[in-house]
Amino acid sequence: MTELPTILITGATKGIGLALVDRFAPMAGEMHLVARNADDLKALQSKLAQNGCKAYVYAADLSQKESVDQLVIDLNQSMNSLHLLISNAGVYLPGQLLTESADNLDYMIRLNVLSHFDLVRGLYQKMPRGSHLVYMASVASKKLFTGKPSYSISKHAQGAMIDAFRHELRPLGIKVTSIMPGPTWSASWEGVDFPKARLLDAQHVANAVWHAWNLPPEAVMEEMVIRPFEGDID
Ligand SMILES: NC(=O)c1ccc[n+]([C@@H]2O[C@H](COP(=O)([O-])OP(=O)(O)OC[C@H]3O[C@@H](n4cnc5c(N)ncnc54)[C@H](OP(=O)(O)O)[C@@H]3O)[C@@H](O)[C@H]2O)c1
């Protein structure tokens, strides 16, 4: 690739998404960043501009299908091509299947699975051969966490979808990588009182994505599981 890459990151303003922005901004031709909070996006855009990075921002609620559909229209209008799509936005809502609000699973399926489905289907035609789709999956994509079943269900479904997209995008020359982090410091862990080393730093995850992106064209990192050394928190 001779041109500097165009990069899209969802869930870009906090946690892992923000670490990804920091990691990739220095080498991006342009960045397209998505989250709900417009003020956070504007502040991030200004910070990046001060460092010479051109960023376009989109305030969109990816849990709403109409909002995802509008985002796809806006992105198709503003991007000539897309070289790296990091589909990162997602949420963990606590609860047990029998007692949680019935909306929990519905919301996580919408945000953690279907928004990614709509986004990839709406954008893959902008992605030339050699481009890369990276999903932020989870260790809960392969293992049932009995303390967070609905989240695990959504991430398992997302995992199967990633495998299916990999199969269908390979003939188009598009790499697909699933990053499966264990517990990582972010807004979702605010208030917990764990020793720092019990959770990954978001930068560890961003570095994993960086390594996947930097493999030569003939190799793809299909999956990466990255955990705190001391293991999961169930
Ligand atoms: N942290 C962990 O322990 C961990 C572990 C494994 C996997 N993951 C996965 O990593 C990804 C990022 O997690 P994180 O912990 O870094 O998240 P986070 O710190 O809570 O940040 C979430 C980001 O997504 C945006 N977002 C949230 N809901 C959204 C919505 N409905 N529409 C659009 N944007 C939305 C947030 O901005 P706004 O609030 O402004 O929308 C924010 O930028 C998720 O897919 C998560 O499942 C996280």
PDBQT file of the ligand as one rigid body, heavy atoms in Angstrom, charges set to zero:
ROOT
HETATM    1  N1  LIG A 301     -12.833  -3.832  28.818  1.00  0.00    +0.000 N 
HETATM    2  C1  LIG A 301     -12.817  -5.148  28.823  1.00  0.00    +0.000 C 
HETATM    3  O1  LIG A 301     -12.581  -5.788  29.866  1.00  0.00    +0.000 OA
HETATM    4  C2  LIG A 301     -13.039  -5.917  27.548  1.00  0.00    +0.000 A 
HETATM    5  C3  LIG A 301     -12.632  -7.239  27.463  1.00  0.00    +0.000 A 
HETATM    6  C4  LIG A 301     -12.842  -7.954  26.293  1.00  0.00    +0.000 A 
HETATM    7  C5  LIG A 301     -13.446  -7.354  25.211  1.00  0.00    +0.000 A 
HETATM    8  N2  LIG A 301     -13.841  -6.061  25.309  1.00  0.00    +0.000 N 
HETATM    9  C6  LIG A 301     -14.512  -5.483  24.133  1.00  0.00    +0.000 C 
HETATM   10  O2  LIG A 301     -13.766  -4.363  23.703  1.00  0.00    +0.000 OA
HETATM   11  C7  LIG A 301     -14.651  -3.401  23.112  1.00  0.00    +0.000 C 
HETATM   12  C8  LIG A 301     -14.409  -2.036  23.766  1.00  0.00    +0.000 C 
HETATM   13  O3  LIG A 301     -14.649  -2.188  25.157  1.00  0.00    +0.000 OA
HETATM   14  P1  LIG A 301     -14.149  -1.107  26.230  1.00  0.00    +0.000 P 
HETATM   15  O4  LIG A 301     -14.203  -1.793  27.548  1.00  0.00    +0.000 OA
HETATM   16  O5  LIG A 301     -12.896  -0.460  25.768  1.00  0.00    +0.000 OA
HETATM   17  O6  LIG A 301     -15.374  -0.076  26.164  1.00  0.00    +0.000 OA
HETATM   18  P2  LIG A 301     -15.564   1.321  26.914  1.00  0.00    +0.000 P 
HETATM   19  O7  LIG A 301     -14.344   1.760  27.639  1.00  0.00    +0.000 OA
HETATM   20  O8  LIG A 301     -16.848   1.205  27.674  1.00  0.00    +0.000 OA
HETATM   21  O9  LIG A 301     -15.764   2.310  25.671  1.00  0.00    +0.000 OA
HETATM   22  C9  LIG A 301     -16.793   2.048  24.772  1.00  0.00    +0.000 C 
HETATM   23  C10 LIG A 301     -16.645   2.943  23.558  1.00  0.00    +0.000 C 
HETATM   24  O10 LIG A 301     -17.740   2.644  22.682  1.00  0.00    +0.000 OA
HETATM   25  C11 LIG A 301     -18.629   3.772  22.608  1.00  0.00    +0.000 C 
HETATM   26  N3  LIG A 301     -19.990   3.242  22.659  1.00  0.00    +0.000 N 
HETATM   27  C12 LIG A 301     -20.602   2.612  23.688  1.00  0.00    +0.000 A 
HETATM   28  N4  LIG A 301     -21.855   2.328  23.365  1.00  0.00    +0.000 NA
HETATM   29  C13 LIG A 301     -22.054   2.780  22.112  1.00  0.00    +0.000 A 
HETATM   30  C14 LIG A 301     -23.161   2.800  21.241  1.00  0.00    +0.000 A 
HETATM   31  N5  LIG A 301     -24.350   2.314  21.597  1.00  0.00    +0.000 N 
HETATM   32  N6  LIG A 301     -23.010   3.348  20.005  1.00  0.00    +0.000 NA
HETATM   33  C15 LIG A 301     -21.822   3.876  19.640  1.00  0.00    +0.000 A 
HETATM   34  N7  LIG A 301     -20.728   3.882  20.420  1.00  0.00    +0.000 NA
HETATM   35  C16 LIG A 301     -20.866   3.352  21.645  1.00  0.00    +0.000 A 
HETATM   36  C17 LIG A 301     -18.272   4.659  23.809  1.00  0.00    +0.000 C 
HETATM   37  O11 LIG A 301     -18.522   6.040  23.603  1.00  0.00    +0.000 OA
HETATM   38  P3  LIG A 301     -19.972   6.680  23.939  1.00  0.00    +0.000 P 
HETATM   39  O12 LIG A 301     -20.272   6.300  25.352  1.00  0.00    +0.000 OA
HETATM   40  O13 LIG A 301     -19.813   8.149  23.715  1.00  0.00    +0.000 OA
HETATM   41  O14 LIG A 301     -20.907   6.066  22.971  1.00  0.00    +0.000 OA
HETATM   42  C18 LIG A 301     -16.768   4.414  23.906  1.00  0.00    +0.000 C 
HETATM   43  O15 LIG A 301     -16.076   5.190  22.949  1.00  0.00    +0.000 OA
HETATM   44  C19 LIG A 301     -16.070  -3.954  23.301  1.00  0.00    +0.000 C 
HETATM   45  O16 LIG A 301     -16.480  -4.601  22.131  1.00  0.00    +0.000 OA
HETATM   46  C20 LIG A 301     -15.904  -4.957  24.436  1.00  0.00    +0.000 C 
HETATM   47  O17 LIG A 301     -16.866  -5.995  24.381  1.00  0.00    +0.000 OA
HETATM   48  C21 LIG A 301     -13.657  -5.316  26.443  1.00  0.00    +0.000 A 
ENDROOT
TORSDOF 0
